[in-house]
Amino acid sequence: MTAPAGTISVMLVDDQNLVRHGVRSLLELAEHIEVIAEASDGEQALMILEELQPDVMLLDMRMPVRSGLDVLRESQLRGNQPPTIILTTFDDDELVLGGIKAGARGYLLKDVSLEQLVEGIETVAKGGSILKPAFTERLMEGLTGMHTGFDSLQQPDPLTKRETEILRLMASGFSNKEIASSLEVAEGTVKNHVSSILSKMGVRDRTRAVLKAFESGVI
């Protein structure tokens, strides 16, 4: 099943029927977002990902058979991990951090409003992340004294003033296109800066760059 052109396709993964029904009902109010698949456990989610490639996956972390963390790690290995938002009711910083390290673009609480949910889906679908201070203050506080285990350089290479500026915008969830518009430069220029940032920080993606930046005090 595929969503119509111009529509963001979403896959819901949660073991609670009530939660899936509630999120689906919310998203039905957004004309440009369509739920194309649901899974009630991690194993089922991985099977669906072999057949479908949703634009965004909304993922619970605590599930039977295989957890959300298992889904993230396995889909990352298989190369079919869609942009993912962790949906959680738990104040479990380390679990959320583990999910972000495994590729998730950020997290939202399950009692999120429709406006916040739609904004989050739109952001990650465009290549951004929702590692905004409003969502991650507790997570970043939890990094203090915590070994993150990133496969990256212990001390990132110095960033230029423009690279640091772009990294701050990345941390606020802006996509390359939005950063380009904000700085009044070409999107290709932003992409080049992002590639340089990832290389200097020794990380593989934007999310890890942002977390590494918080952890090392770069931003």
Buried (B, 14 or more C-beta within 10 A) or exposed (E): EEBEEEBBBBBBBBBBEEBBEBBBEBBEEBEEBBBBBBBBBBBBBBEBBEEBBBBBBBBBBBBEEBBBBBBBBBBBEEEBBBBBBBBBEEEBBEBBBBBBBBBBBBBBEBEBEEEBBBBBBBBBBBBBBBBBEEBBEEBBEBBEEEEBEBEBBEEBEEBEEBBBBBBBBBBBBBBBBBBBEBBEBEBEBBBEBBEBBBEBBBBBEBBBBBBBBBBBEBB
